[in-house]
Amino acid sequence: MPDGSHAGRVLPRDLTVHPVGPGDAELVRLFVNAERLAEIVRTGVLGHAGPDGALDLSLDQFVDAATGGALTTYVTYGPDGSPATFAFGGRADPHTLTGGCINAPGVRGGVGFATASLAAMVEREFADPTLERVAVSVYRWNTPSVRMLERLGFVAAPAGTVPVDPNAVDAEQSVVYVLHRAGWPGLAAFTARLHGPSAN
């Protein structure tokens, strides 16, 4: 774990970011099993579930998309060198990246792994001048995830501006949070704002 210089929280600088590519199938499967894939689909991020709950995206298809470049995917390694988080996204339209983040089994929440990982992904993706916004769909009752997104500068999208997949299970309980390019201060400024100037 990180040292006490930033109160035990993980900062983007504590992580090593690895863009997923060919040959990383087993690494992806460490994070995404059939149950986790179902959760991704249920929140409307990728694919959808039909009326009978059947998914239209198989685990093998997801792994192929993640390792073949059809999705934007990163694995971050923690300070001890072990896989910590899996950040993923796909272009909902030419200017919008929709995605999310998953902790590795055994990585506890509440210390900043997901926040730092999404911050690193946002920084890399906004380097593409065609990307205007990043959108994440979460359940309304998922307070930790909502707070994490708000820390990063995401705001709840007004109803109808970024639609939730109507085919997603529990779509009525989902809300889309959006971070626009103009609202991202940059990784260094974000880290300083969240943890103080000594965290730069």
C-alpha positions as CSV (number, residue, x, y, z in Angstrom):
1,M,0.0,0.0,0.0
2,P,1.1,3.6,-0.4
3,D,3.0,5.3,2.4
4,G,1.3,7.6,4.9
5,S,2.4,10.8,3.0
6,H,-1.1,11.0,1.5
7,A,-3.2,9.5,4.3
8,G,-3.1,6.0,3.0
9,R,-5.0,6.9,-0.2
10,V,-3.9,5.7,-3.6
11,L,-2.9,8.5,-6.0
12,P,-2.6,8.2,-9.8
13,R,1.2,8.4,-9.4
14,D,1.1,5.2,-7.3
15,L,-0.2,3.2,-10.2
16,T,1.4,1.8,-13.3
17,V,-1.0,2.0,-16.3
18,H,-0.9,-0.9,-18.8
19,P,-3.0,-0.5,-22.0
20,V,-4.6,-3.9,-22.7
21,G,-3.6,-5.5,-26.0
22,P,-3.3,-8.9,-27.7
23,G,-2.0,-11.5,-25.3
24,D,-3.8,-10.0,-22.3
25,A,-6.8,-12.3,-22.3
26,E,-6.0,-14.0,-19.0
27,L,-5.4,-10.6,-17.4
28,V,-8.8,-9.4,-18.5
29,R,-10.4,-12.6,-17.2
30,L,-8.9,-11.9,-13.8
31,F,-11.3,-9.0,-13.6
32,V,-14.3,-9.9,-15.7
33,N,-16.0,-13.3,-15.1
34,A,-19.5,-14.1,-16.3
35,E,-21.1,-12.5,-13.2
36,R,-19.1,-9.3,-13.5
37,L,-19.9,-9.1,-17.2
38,A,-23.6,-9.4,-16.4
39,E,-23.3,-6.4,-13.9
40,I,-21.6,-4.3,-16.6
41,V,-24.4,-5.1,-19.0
42,R,-27.1,-4.4,-16.4
43,T,-25.9,-0.9,-15.8
44,G,-26.2,-0.2,-19.5
45,V,-22.5,0.4,-20.2
46,L,-22.0,-2.3,-22.8
47,G,-24.5,-4.6,-24.6
48,H,-27.9,-5.2,-23.1
49,A,-30.2,-7.8,-21.5
50,G,-33.4,-8.9,-23.1
51,P,-36.7,-9.3,-21.4
52,D,-35.7,-12.8,-20.2
53,G,-32.5,-11.4,-18.7
54,A,-30.3,-13.1,-21.4
55,L,-27.2,-11.2,-22.3
56,D,-26.3,-10.3,-25.8
57,L,-22.6,-10.1,-25.0
58,S,-20.6,-13.2,-24.1
59,L,-17.6,-13.2,-21.9
60,D,-15.4,-14.4,-24.9
61,Q,-16.8,-11.5,-27.0
62,F,-15.9,-9.0,-24.3
63,V,-12.4,-10.4,-23.9
64,D,-11.9,-10.3,-27.6
65,A,-13.1,-6.7,-27.8
66,A,-10.9,-5.7,-24.8
67,T,-7.7,-7.3,-26.2
68,G,-8.4,-6.5,-29.9
69,G,-8.8,-2.8,-29.7
70,A,-12.6,-2.6,-30.1
71,L,-12.8,-1.3,-26.5
72,T,-10.5,1.2,-24.7
73,T,-9.1,-0.9,-21.8
74,Y,-6.4,-0.4,-19.2
75,V,-5.1,-2.5,-16.3
76,T,-3.5,-0.6,-13.5
77,Y,-0.9,-2.1,-11.2
78,G,-0.7,-1.0,-7.5
79,P,2.3,0.0,-5.5
80,D,3.1,-3.6,-4.8
81,G,3.1,-4.5,-8.5
82,S,0.0,-6.6,-8.5
83,P,-3.1,-6.0,-10.8
84,A,-5.4,-3.5,-9.0
85,T,-8.0,-2.2,-11.4
86,F,-9.5,-2.7,-14.8
87,A,-10.7,0.5,-16.6
88,F,-12.7,0.1,-19.8
89,G,-14.7,2.0,-22.2
90,G,-16.2,2.1,-25.7
91,R,-17.2,5.0,-28.0
92,A,-20.9,5.5,-27.7
93,D,-20.6,8.1,-30.5
94,P,-17.5,9.7,-32.1
95,H,-17.2,12.2,-29.3
96,T,-18.3,10.2,-26.2
97,L,-16.5,7.4,-24.3
98,T,-18.7,5.3,-22.0
99,G,-17.0,3.1,-19.5
100,G,-16.3,2.1,-16.0
101,C,-13.8,0.6,-13.6
102,I,-13.5,-2.8,-11.7
103,N,-11.3,-3.6,-8.8
104,A,-9.3,-6.8,-8.8
105,P,-10.4,-9.6,-6.5
106,G,-9.0,-8.9,-3.0
107,V,-8.5,-5.2,-3.7
108,R,-10.6,-3.3,-1.1
109,G,-12.6,-0.3,-2.0
110,G,-12.5,3.1,-0.2
111,V,-8.8,3.8,-0.6
112,G,-8.8,5.4,-4.0
113,F,-7.8,2.7,-6.5
114,A,-10.9,3.2,-8.7
115,T,-10.6,7.0,-8.5
116,A,-7.0,7.0,-9.4
117,S,-7.5,4.5,-12.3
118,L,-10.4,6.5,-13.8
119,A,-8.4,9.7,-13.5
120,A,-5.5,8.1,-15.3
121,M,-7.8,6.8,-18.1
122,V,-9.5,10.2,-18.5
123,E,-6.2,11.9,-18.8
124,R,-5.0,9.5,-21.5
125,E,-8.3,9.6,-23.4
126,F,-8.7,13.4,-23.4
127,A,-5.3,13.5,-25.2
128,D,-7.5,12.6,-28.2
129,P,-8.9,16.0,-29.4
130,T,-12.0,14.3,-30.9
131,L,-13.2,13.1,-27.5
132,E,-15.5,15.6,-25.9
133,R,-16.9,13.8,-22.9
134,V,-16.7,10.6,-20.8
135,A,-19.9,9.0,-19.5
136,V,-20.4,6.4,-16.8
137,S,-23.7,4.8,-16.0
138,V,-24.3,3.8,-12.3
139,Y,-27.1,2.8,-10.1
140,R,-28.7,5.7,-8.2
141,W,-28.2,3.8,-4.9
142,N,-24.5,3.1,-5.5
143,T,-23.4,5.9,-3.2
144,P,-19.6,5.1,-3.2
145,S,-19.5,5.1,-7.0
146,V,-21.5,8.3,-7.2
147,R,-19.2,10.1,-4.8
148,M,-16.1,8.8,-6.7
149,L,-17.5,10.3,-9.9
150,E,-18.3,13.6,-8.3
151,R,-14.7,13.8,-6.9
152,L,-13.5,13.4,-10.5
153,G,-15.7,16.2,-11.7
154,F,-18.5,14.1,-13.3
155,V,-22.0,15.6,-13.0
156,A,-25.4,13.9,-13.5
157,A,-26.5,14.3,-17.0
158,P,-29.9,16.1,-17.4
159,A,-32.6,13.6,-18.3
160,G,-32.6,12.7,-22.0
161,T,-29.2,14.2,-22.9
162,V,-27.3,11.0,-22.5
163,P,-29.8,8.2,-22.5
164,V,-29.5,5.1,-20.4
165,D,-29.8,1.9,-22.5
166,P,-33.6,1.2,-22.3
167,N,-32.9,-2.5,-22.7
168,A,-30.6,-2.6,-19.6
169,V,-31.9,-4.4,-16.6
170,D,-32.9,-1.9,-13.9
171,A,-32.5,1.0,-16.4
172,E,-34.9,3.1,-14.3
173,Q,-32.5,2.9,-11.4
174,S,-29.5,4.0,-13.5
175,V,-28.2,7.5,-14.0
176,V,-25.5,8.7,-16.3
177,Y,-22.7,10.9,-15.0
178,V,-20.7,12.9,-17.5
179,L,-17.3,14.6,-17.5
180,H,-16.8,17.1,-20.3
181,R,-13.4,18.0,-21.6
182,A,-13.7,21.6,-20.2
183,G,-14.4,20.2,-16.8
184,W,-11.2,18.1,-16.5
185,P,-8.4,20.2,-15.0
186,G,-5.7,17.7,-15.9
187,L,-4.2,14.9,-13.8
188,A,-1.8,17.1,-11.8
189,A,-4.4,19.7,-10.9
190,F,-6.9,17.0,-10.0
191,T,-4.4,15.2,-7.7
192,A,-3.5,18.5,-6.0
193,R,-7.2,19.5,-5.6
194,L,-8.1,16.1,-4.0
195,H,-5.1,15.6,-1.8
196,G,-3.4,18.9,-1.4
197,P,-0.3,20.5,-3.0
198,S,2.0,18.0,-1.4
199,A,0.4,15.2,-3.5
200,N,1.7,16.6,-6.9
